Amino acid sequence: MTDYNKMANGGLAQLKPYQAGKPIEEVQRELGLTEVIKLASNENPYGMSPKAMAAAKRAVENCHFYPDANGYYFKQALQNKFGYDPACITLGDGSNELINLIFQSFVNSSVNVVLPELSFIVYPMEATVAAAEIRTVPLKDYFVDTKALLAAIDDNTRMVVLANPSNPAGTAIPIGELHEFVRQVPEQTLVVIDEAYNEYQTGPYEDTATWIDECPNLMVCRTFSKAYGLAGLRVGYMVSNPEIASLVNRLRAPFNVNAVALAAAVAALEDEAHLKMVVEGNNRERERYEAYCSERGLFMIPSSANFVAVDFKCDSAPIYDFLLRRGVIVRPVKGYGLETVLRISIGTPEQNDRLFAVLDEYLKA
Ligand SMILES: Cc1ncc(COP(=O)(O)O)c(C=O)c1O
């Protein structure tokens, strides 16, 4: 019999399939529960802007036409809000696709890729498929160690990729340190900053995408899946210098972002009040998680995102199971000896109350 594994490109056959968070319906079915909440995939519990919803519904009526392959109005909306030149933008079917396109465009089996430990799972997956050497750099107290990343880069490093804030740790690199890091990466090494959770950061802020003139090797990926609440519609974008954008765009399928998603994203960008409500709601609840953990002597990794990672300092599998059986889906962290950590997406106040109550039940038992 033919061994199709042998026919697969690069390191594809070595990959373990991606495990998405358990869907609510599956848990309801398997455990016979009616009330299930999912705090596992860092989704936005407040939903999308009502203006985005209305725009999406209007766009559905014209879905017998192909979408605008270049996302003209979307790029205009990004320019109006952030000042980006449309020539610097690449559209993505979520930022996940952008990461995929970036690896396909630049990474191969004769180069290495530098990643922080505990990276978003898609980066090592893509590097493995490309059969590139992966250099993994340990974190420092759960924070990306920019000095150690720089030290790991050599003449053969094609790319360094990091999420800021990171996932699953949730920590953010101080903006001054990040800028200094990007400046110091040699120009022949590309730097990808994945900002899926950018909007939830607090503290001093600079728009990293404005650094591309100074640092032409920088690529910044963003998504509408988190703070904008469009995860199911799939919209992301990358800001880079136009030459990089032009290359990645050649690989991109022309209609990778559908018309409904584009219309919703334009309206979502314009609805600043909704975004503010979402971010403020999340960050208030994040403080409640901090208080909850500190009152119970639990270690919560400092989070700048819409999720928290709690290190229980013991095997977290029984805690995960206990929560699941009571209808609360969270996500265990895998690898790097962190089987003690559960990642919990921050929900609405009511959802978080439920998580706190069930976790208290476990802690008391
Ligand atoms: C760090 C990071 N990057 C990218 C993504 C992909 O998001 P999307 O493809 O929905 O834009 C995620 C999703 O959870 C993420 O955590």
The ligand as an ORCA input file, in Angstrom:
! r2SCAN-3c Opt
* xyz 0 1
  C      -1.348     34.861     18.932
  C      -2.397     34.523     17.931
  N      -2.188     34.805     16.650
  C      -3.088     34.537     15.709
  C      -4.280     33.939     16.024
  C      -5.203     33.590     14.906
  O      -6.351     34.344     14.920
  P      -7.255     34.526     13.657
  O      -6.798     33.590     12.586
  O      -8.617     34.248     14.110
  O      -7.047     35.944     13.238
  C      -4.573     33.619     17.337
  C      -5.833     32.960     17.684
  O      -6.133     32.565     18.759
  C      -3.595     33.924     18.328
  O      -3.789     33.611     19.600
*
